[in-house]
Amino acid sequence: MGIKTTLTGVLAGAAVGAALGILFAPAKGSITRRRFSKQGFDYTDELEEKFNDLIDSITDQFETMVEEVNRMAQEGKLDPSATSSK
């Protein structure tokens, strides 16, 4: 499952869960708002973690690509004239 799909699912689940929690809350409004605020921070932390994982993954892929291009250039498989602009 892709990061984008996972992130969309997490956000949709958070929205539905928050709405249902407010609708069916047995506590007073002030207590419910406090709980909702805490859950919002929890979801924010989870979203930040997933975003950092995405950035790490992209960075790893980029570094792998740079290493491969450098290896190909060292072996003479990369034609320098093909990448220069005219």
Stockholm file with secondary structure:
# STOCKHOLM 1.0

chainA/1-86         MGIKTTLTGVLAGAAVGAALGILFAPAKGSITRRRFSKQGFDYTDELEEKFNDLIDSITDQFETMVEEVNRMAQEGKLDPSATSSK
#=GR chainA/1-86 SS CCHHHHHHHHHHHHHHHHHHHHHTCCSCHHHHHHHHHHHHHHHHHHHHHHHHHHHHHHHHHHHHHHHHHHHHHHTTCSCHHHHSCC
#=GC SS_cons        CCHHHHHHHHHHHHHHHHHHHHHTCCSCHHHHHHHHHHHHHHHHHHHHHHHHHHHHHHHHHHHHHHHHHHHHHHTTCSCHHHHSCC
//
